[in-house]
Amino acid sequence: MNGSKKLRIAGWVLSGLLSAFLILASALGKFTDWEGKAEMFAKLGWTEDVMFTIGVVEVAIAVLFLIPRTAFVAAILLAAYLGGA
């Protein structure tokens, strides 16, 4: 196995981990109901509908990040999304 193939595999693994984190750790909390969710979002000034939409955007960015042709655009969108946080 040459160095180029190892780098490609490492890139895919890191991309998969990032996408899994965005979907499982971040977006999933916006889709599920849990105790205190409405109060916490109200305290932040957001409705649950807005948070659901943000969860959809996170999943869309994560999926785009896994597609090689759209990974660059997804990286820009992800940087803009996280930069605004």
C-alpha positions as CSV (number, residue, x, y, z in Angstrom):
1,M,0.0,0.0,0.0
2,N,1.6,3.3,-1.1
3,G,1.4,6.6,0.7
4,S,-1.3,8.1,-1.5
5,K,-3.7,5.2,-0.8
6,K,-3.1,5.5,3.0
7,L,-3.8,9.3,2.8
8,R,-7.0,8.7,0.9
9,I,-8.2,6.1,3.5
10,A,-7.3,8.5,6.3
11,G,-9.2,11.2,4.6
12,W,-12.3,9.0,4.2
13,V,-12.1,8.0,7.9
14,L,-11.8,11.6,9.1
15,S,-14.7,12.7,6.8
16,G,-16.8,9.8,8.1
17,L,-16.1,10.7,11.7
18,L,-16.9,14.4,11.1
19,S,-20.2,13.5,9.4
20,A,-21.1,11.0,12.1
21,F,-20.4,13.6,14.8
22,L,-22.6,16.2,13.0
23,I,-25.5,13.8,12.5
24,L,-25.3,11.8,15.8
25,A,-24.1,14.3,18.4
26,S,-25.4,17.6,17.1
27,A,-28.4,17.1,14.8
28,L,-30.0,14.2,16.6
29,G,-30.7,16.3,19.7
30,K,-32.6,18.8,17.5
31,F,-34.9,16.0,16.2
32,T,-35.7,14.2,19.4
33,D,-37.9,15.4,22.2
34,W,-36.3,15.5,25.6
35,E,-37.2,17.1,28.9
36,G,-36.5,20.8,29.1
37,K,-36.0,21.2,25.3
38,A,-38.7,23.8,24.8
39,E,-37.6,25.9,27.8
40,M,-34.0,25.8,26.8
41,F,-34.7,26.9,23.2
42,A,-37.1,29.6,24.4
43,K,-34.4,30.9,26.7
44,L,-32.1,31.2,23.7
45,G,-34.8,32.9,21.7
46,W,-35.4,30.1,19.3
47,T,-38.5,28.0,18.6
48,E,-38.5,24.3,18.2
49,D,-39.3,24.6,14.5
50,V,-36.2,26.7,13.9
51,M,-34.1,24.2,15.7
52,F,-35.6,21.4,13.6
53,T,-34.6,23.4,10.4
54,I,-31.1,23.8,11.8
55,G,-30.9,20.1,12.4
56,V,-31.9,19.5,8.7
57,V,-29.2,21.9,7.6
58,E,-26.6,20.0,9.7
59,V,-27.5,16.7,8.2
60,A,-27.5,18.1,4.7
61,I,-24.0,19.5,5.2
62,A,-22.8,16.2,6.7
63,V,-24.1,14.3,3.6
64,L,-22.6,16.8,1.2
65,F,-19.3,16.4,3.0
66,L,-19.3,12.7,2.2
67,I,-19.7,13.2,-1.5
68,P,-16.3,13.9,-3.1
69,R,-17.6,16.4,-5.7
70,T,-19.4,18.5,-3.1
71,A,-17.0,18.1,-0.2
72,F,-15.3,21.5,-0.8
73,V,-18.6,23.4,-0.8
74,A,-19.7,21.4,2.3
75,A,-16.4,22.4,4.0
76,I,-17.1,26.1,3.3
77,L,-20.7,25.8,4.5
78,L,-19.5,23.9,7.6
79,A,-17.0,26.6,8.4
80,A,-19.6,29.3,7.9
81,Y,-22.1,27.4,10.1
82,L,-19.6,26.8,12.9
83,G,-18.1,30.2,12.6
84,G,-21.5,31.8,13.3
85,A,-22.1,29.6,16.4
